[in-house]
Amino acid sequence: MRFEKHIFICTNQKAEGKACCGETRGMELVEKFREVLADKGLKGKVRAQRSGCLDACSKGPALVIYPEGTYYGGVTPLDVERIVEEHIIGNRIVSDLELIY
């Protein structure tokens, strides 16, 4: 496998007035994840990238981490360090941000 984990962050942009993660908020998270992953020496092992809609519009900003397929919602830049520490490094789900379907 190319990466140990892969983080897809929604940057989809919908028409004004419709709930969505939005490119602005999503890209802020993409950049923050990349920064934190690099700081922790995980660049090349874990990839964070933008994605299209994850069908969690009303719960955004949303992201999914593979290979587990764990969805997170309502994520802010302040949550990124904790997600990296707990989920990416510690392999524990951040339950207060997890989206259950």
DRENPA-3360 file (N, C-alpha, C; in nm, 2 decimals, always signed):
BEGIN
1 = MRFEKHIF = +0.09/-0.12/+0.00/+0.00/+0.00/+0.00/+0.09/+0.12/+0.00 ~ +0.05/+0.22/-0.08/+0.14/+0.34/-0.10/+0.14/+0.42/+0.03 ~ +0.03/+0.44/+0.10/+0.02/+0.52/+0.22/-0.03/+0.43/+0.33 ~ +0.01/+0.45/+0.46/-0.05/+0.38/+0.57/-0.19/+0.42/+0.60 ~ -0.21/+0.55/+0.58/-0.35/+0.61/+0.60/-0.36/+0.72/+0.50 ~ -0.49/+0.74/+0.46/-0.52/+0.84/+0.36/-0.64/+0.92/+0.41 ~ -0.62/+1.05/+0.42/-0.73/+1.14/+0.47/-0.79/+1.22/+0.36 ~ -0.92/+1.20/+0.33/-0.99/+1.28/+0.23/-1.07/+1.38/+0.30;
9 = ICTNQKAE = -1.05/+1.51/+0.27/-1.12/+1.62/+0.33/-1.21/+1.69/+0.22 ~ -1.34/+1.70/+0.25/-1.43/+1.75/+0.16/-1.40/+1.90/+0.13 ~ -1.39/+1.94/+0.00/-1.37/+2.08/-0.04/-1.48/+2.11/-0.14 ~ -1.58/+2.04/-0.14/-1.69/+2.06/-0.24/-1.76/+2.20/-0.21 ~ -1.80/+2.26/-0.32/-1.86/+2.39/-0.31/-2.00/+2.37/-0.38 ~ -2.11/+2.40/-0.30/-2.24/+2.40/-0.35/-2.29/+2.54/-0.37 ~ -2.41/+2.55/-0.44/-2.47/+2.68/-0.46/-2.49/+2.75/-0.32 ~ -2.48/+2.88/-0.33/-2.50/+2.95/-0.20/-2.64/+2.92/-0.14;
17 = GKACCGET = -2.63/+2.91/-0.01/-2.75/+2.88/+0.07/-2.77/+2.73/+0.10 ~ -2.70/+2.64/+0.03/-2.70/+2.50/+0.06/-2.59/+2.46/+0.15 ~ -2.62/+2.37/+0.24/-2.53/+2.32/+0.34/-2.41/+2.25/+0.27 ~ -2.29/+2.28/+0.30/-2.18/+2.21/+0.25/-2.05/+2.24/+0.33 ~ -1.95/+2.16/+0.30/-1.82/+2.18/+0.37/-1.75/+2.31/+0.32 ~ -1.76/+2.33/+0.19/-1.71/+2.45/+0.13/-1.56/+2.44/+0.10 ~ -1.52/+2.49/-0.01/-1.38/+2.48/-0.05/-1.29/+2.56/+0.05 ~ -1.34/+2.68/+0.10/-1.26/+2.76/+0.19/-1.23/+2.68/+0.32;
25 = RGMELVEK = -1.33/+2.63/+0.38/-1.32/+2.56/+0.51/-1.24/+2.43/+0.49 ~ -1.27/+2.36/+0.38/-1.21/+2.23/+0.35/-1.06/+2.25/+0.33 ~ -1.02/+2.35/+0.25/-0.88/+2.37/+0.21/-0.80/+2.41/+0.34 ~ -0.87/+2.49/+0.43/-0.80/+2.52/+0.55/-0.76/+2.40/+0.63 ~ -0.85/+2.30/+0.63/-0.82/+2.17/+0.70/-0.72/+2.09/+0.62 ~ -0.72/+2.09/+0.49/-0.62/+2.02/+0.41/-0.48/+2.07/+0.45 ~ -0.47/+2.20/+0.45/-0.34/+2.27/+0.48/-0.29/+2.24/+0.62 ~ -0.39/+2.24/+0.72/-0.35/+2.22/+0.86/-0.31/+2.07/+0.88;
33 = FREVLADK = -0.38/+1.98/+0.81/-0.34/+1.84/+0.82/-0.20/+1.82/+0.77 ~ -0.18/+1.88/+0.65/-0.04/+1.86/+0.59/+0.07/+1.92/+0.68 ~ +0.04/+2.03/+0.74/+0.13/+2.09/+0.83/+0.16/+2.00/+0.95 ~ +0.06/+1.95/+1.02/+0.07/+1.87/+1.14/+0.14/+1.73/+1.10 ~ +0.10/+1.67/+0.99/+0.16/+1.55/+0.95/+0.31/+1.57/+0.92 ~ +0.35/+1.68/+0.86/+0.49/+1.71/+0.83/+0.57/+1.73/+0.96 ~ +0.50/+1.80/+1.06/+0.57/+1.83/+1.19/+0.59/+1.70/+1.26 ~ +0.51/+1.60/+1.24/+0.52/+1.47/+1.32/+0.60/+1.37/+1.24;
41 = GLKGKVRA = +0.66/+1.41/+1.13/+0.74/+1.31/+1.05/+0.66/+1.21/+0.97 ~ +0.53/+1.24/+0.94/+0.45/+1.14/+0.88/+0.43/+1.17/+0.73 ~ +0.49/+1.27/+0.68/+0.48/+1.30/+0.53/+0.54/+1.18/+0.46 ~ +0.46/+1.14/+0.36/+0.50/+1.02/+0.28/+0.44/+0.89/+0.33 ~ +0.40/+0.89/+0.46/+0.34/+0.77/+0.52/+0.19/+0.79/+0.53 ~ +0.15/+0.92/+0.55/+0.00/+0.95/+0.56/-0.02/+1.07/+0.46 ~ -0.13/+1.06/+0.38/-0.16/+1.16/+0.29/-0.29/+1.23/+0.32 ~ -0.29/+1.36/+0.32/-0.41/+1.44/+0.34/-0.44/+1.51/+0.21;
49 = QRSGCLDA = -0.56/+1.50/+0.16/-0.59/+1.57/+0.03/-0.73/+1.61/+0.02 ~ -0.76/+1.70/-0.07/-0.90/+1.74/-0.09/-0.98/+1.63/-0.16 ~ -1.11/+1.64/-0.14/-1.20/+1.54/-0.21/-1.33/+1.62/-0.25 ~ -1.41/+1.55/-0.33/-1.54/+1.60/-0.36/-1.63/+1.57/-0.24 ~ -1.76/+1.58/-0.27/-1.86/+1.57/-0.17/-1.85/+1.43/-0.10 ~ -1.86/+1.42/+0.03/-1.86/+1.30/+0.11/-2.00/+1.27/+0.16 ~ -2.10/+1.34/+0.11/-2.24/+1.32/+0.15/-2.27/+1.34/+0.30 ~ -2.20/+1.43/+0.36/-2.21/+1.46/+0.50/-2.23/+1.61/+0.51;
57 = CSKGPALV = -2.29/+1.67/+0.41/-2.30/+1.82/+0.40/-2.35/+1.89/+0.53 ~ -2.45/+1.84/+0.59/-2.51/+1.91/+0.71/-2.42/+1.89/+0.83 ~ -2.32/+1.80/+0.82/-2.24/+1.78/+0.94/-2.09/+1.82/+0.91 ~ -2.07/+1.90/+0.81/-1.94/+1.94/+0.77/-1.88/+2.05/+0.86 ~ -1.76/+2.08/+0.84/-1.67/+2.02/+0.74/-1.64/+1.87/+0.78 ~ -1.64/+1.79/+0.67/-1.63/+1.64/+0.69/-1.50/+1.59/+0.63 ~ -1.46/+1.47/+0.68/-1.35/+1.40/+0.62/-1.36/+1.26/+0.65 ~ -1.29/+1.18/+0.58/-1.29/+1.03/+0.60/-1.14/+0.98/+0.59;
65 = IYPEGTYY = -1.11/+0.89/+0.68/-0.98/+0.84/+0.69/-0.98/+0.69/+0.65 ~ -0.90/+0.65/+0.55/-0.88/+0.52/+0.51/-0.75/+0.46/+0.55 ~ -0.73/+0.33/+0.57/-0.82/+0.23/+0.52/-0.94/+0.20/+0.61 ~ -0.95/+0.26/+0.73/-1.06/+0.23/+0.82/-1.20/+0.27/+0.77 ~ -1.20/+0.38/+0.69/-1.33/+0.43/+0.65/-1.41/+0.50/+0.76 ~ -1.33/+0.57/+0.85/-1.39/+0.64/+0.96/-1.42/+0.78/+0.91 ~ -1.55/+0.82/+0.93/-1.59/+0.96/+0.89/-1.59/+1.05/+1.01 ~ -1.55/+1.17/+1.00/-1.55/+1.27/+1.10/-1.63/+1.40/+1.05;
73 = GGVTPLDV = -1.70/+1.46/+1.14/-1.78/+1.58/+1.10/-1.76/+1.69/+1.20 ~ -1.79/+1.81/+1.15/-1.78/+1.93/+1.24/-1.64/+1.96/+1.28 ~ -1.54/+1.92/+1.19/-1.40/+1.93/+1.22/-1.35/+2.07/+1.20 ~ -1.28/+2.12/+1.29/-1.22/+2.26/+1.28/-1.06/+2.24/+1.28 ~ -0.99/+2.34/+1.24/-0.85/+2.34/+1.25/-0.79/+2.30/+1.39 ~ -0.87/+2.34/+1.49/-0.83/+2.30/+1.63/-0.83/+2.16/+1.66 ~ -0.91/+2.08/+1.58/-0.93/+1.94/+1.60/-0.82/+1.85/+1.53 ~ -0.75/+1.91/+1.44/-0.65/+1.84/+1.35/-0.54/+1.77/+1.43;
81 = ERIVEEHI = -0.48/+1.84/+1.52/-0.37/+1.78/+1.60/-0.42/+1.66/+1.68 ~ -0.54/+1.67/+1.74/-0.60/+1.56/+1.82/-0.63/+1.44/+1.73 ~ -0.69/+1.47/+1.61/-0.71/+1.36/+1.51/-0.58/+1.29/+1.47 ~ -0.48/+1.36/+1.45/-0.35/+1.30/+1.41/-0.30/+1.22/+1.52 ~ -0.30/+1.28/+1.64/-0.24/+1.21/+1.76/-0.32/+1.08/+1.79 ~ -0.45/+1.10/+1.80/-0.54/+0.98/+1.85/-0.56/+0.88/+1.74 ~ -0.61/+0.93/+1.62/-0.65/+0.83/+1.51/-0.53/+0.79/+1.43 ~ -0.45/+0.88/+1.37/-0.35/+0.85/+1.28/-0.23/+0.78/+1.35;
89 = IGNRIVSD = -0.19/+0.83/+1.47/-0.08/+0.77/+1.54/-0.13/+0.66/+1.64 ~ -0.23/+0.69/+1.71/-0.28/+0.60/+1.82/-0.38/+0.50/+1.78 ~ -0.43/+0.51/+1.65/-0.53/+0.41/+1.60/-0.65/+0.40/+1.69 ~ -0.69/+0.52/+1.75/-0.81/+0.53/+1.83/-0.91/+0.63/+1.76 ~ -1.03/+0.59/+1.75/-1.13/+0.68/+1.69/-1.16/+0.80/+1.79 ~ -1.17/+0.92/+1.73/-1.20/+1.04/+1.81/-1.35/+1.04/+1.81 ~ -1.41/+0.98/+1.92/-1.55/+0.95/+1.92/-1.65/+1.07/+1.92 ~ -1.60/+1.19/+1.97/-1.69/+1.30/+1.97/-1.70/+1.37/+1.84;
97 = LELIY = -1.62/+1.33/+1.74/-1.62/+1.39/+1.61/-1.67/+1.28/+1.50 ~ -1.68/+1.16/+1.54/-1.71/+1.05/+1.45/-1.85/+1.06/+1.40 ~ -1.87/+1.04/+1.27/-2.00/+1.04/+1.21/-2.04/+0.89/+1.20 ~ -2.15/+0.86/+1.26/-2.21/+0.72/+1.25/-2.32/+0.71/+1.15 ~ -2.31/+0.62/+1.06/-2.41/+0.61/+0.95/-2.48/+0.48/+0.97;
% end
